[in-house]
Structures are given as C-alpha cells and as structure tokens.
Amino acid sequence: MNGQYVSRKELLQVIDDHWMLEDPDRNEYAFLFRLIQERHRTQFEQTFQQSTPEQYEAVQRHLRTIDQERNRAEEILYWLYLDNELRQQGRTFPDQVEAKHKRGDRSV
C-alpha cells in the first residue's frame, strides 16, 4: 500500500455503494464505518457543548482536526476493504498495481 493517495471521491463511492447499504450487524466494514460516524458525531457535539462564543477559532481548529481524523479512519477502512476484496479473489494489492501498469492505467 505504501501510502498511496485515495481520492475523497473514491472513498465516498465505496462508502455509498457498499457500507451504507449493508447491515452493520452483519457486515464488518459497515459496522466499522458506523463506529467512525458515531465517534465523529459525539466529538462534534462535545466540542459545541463545551465551547463559548469567545472560543470560535479554537473550536474551528478542533473541528478541522476531528474531520482529518475521520477522513484518515475512512481511508484506512477503505484500504482494509480493498485488501479483503482482493484476497477473496486470490490477488494482492501489488498484483492489482502491476496489472494496471501493464494496461497503461496510472490511476492506482
């Protein structure tokens, strides 16, 4: 995986196409995504409950940090999902990269 960049659009596509349609009690990725959502919502609510109007800039910084953490958690979950899908096909991520390079597709 080597820190490959995953576009936000690709992450959202996996979230919308797979995890939002699955039952979180039966699909481990939908379950993990639900945990990410709940943690983010809780942190967001706590930030507003504990803040005053004078703390506006600090609150904004904290919310940006929460968003970055959520985005990173979603990205990690994306890579775990991709790895699982490839393993079920008897393939690995390096196999996929090599196949795309052979086809001339550089959008790994």
N, C-alpha and C positions, 0 to 999 in steps of 0.2 A: 504494500500500500504506500509506503514511503511518503506520506503527507500529500498525496495527490489532491488537487483542488476539486471540490464538488460544488457546482453552482447551486445557488439557493433555489433556482427553478427546478433543478433535478431533485433536490431534497423534497421540495413541496409536491412534486409529481409522485414520488414514492409514498409520501405521507397520504396524499389524497387518494391515490389509486390502490393502495394496499392497506394501510393501517386504519384509516378512517372507516373502511368498510368491514373490517374484521371485528369479531367479538373479542374484547380484551381479556376475557376469561378463558379463551381457547387459543389465542394467537399471542406468542411471547413478544413479538415486536409491537403489536397493538397495545399490549399491556405496558411495555416499557415506554411507549410513546405517551400513553395516558398518565403514567407517573411523571414524565417530564412536564406535561401540561399542568398537572395538579401542583407540582412543585413551583413552577413558574407563576401560576395564579396566586398561590399562597405568598410567595415572596413579594409579588406585586402589591397585593392587598396589605401586607405588613408594612411595606415601605410607606404607603399612603396613611396608614393608621398612626404611624409613629412620627410623621413629619408635620411641620408647621409651615406657613407661607414663607417665612424667612429662610427656610432651608431649600428653596426651589432648585438652586444649582446642584446642591449635594444630592437631592432626590433624582434629578435628571441623570447625574453620573451613575448613581446606583442602579437606576433602571436600565441604562445602557449596558452596565456590567451584567445584570440579570439576563438581558437579551443575548449578549455574547455567550454567556454560559449555556443558555438554552440552544442557541444555534450550534454550538460545539457538541452538545449532547445529541442533538438530532443528527449531526454529521457522523458522529461515532456510531449511532444506531443504524444509519444508512450503510456504513461500511460493514457492520456486522451482518446486516440483512443481505447485502450483496455477496459477502463471503459464504453465507449459508446457502443462498441460491446456487452459487457456482459449485459448492461442494456436493449439493444434491444432484448436479449434472455431471459430477465426476471431474470437474475442472477447478482451476485455481485462478486467482487474480492475475498472476504473471501469464497464464495461458491466454486469458482474455486480452491482455495488453499486447502480447505477441501476435494474436490473430488480427487485432485492429491495425497493427503496424504493417502486417503483410497485405492487408486490404488497402492500406494508404490512408486510413482514418486516424487522424491525430487527436481526436477529441476524447481521450481517455479520461 
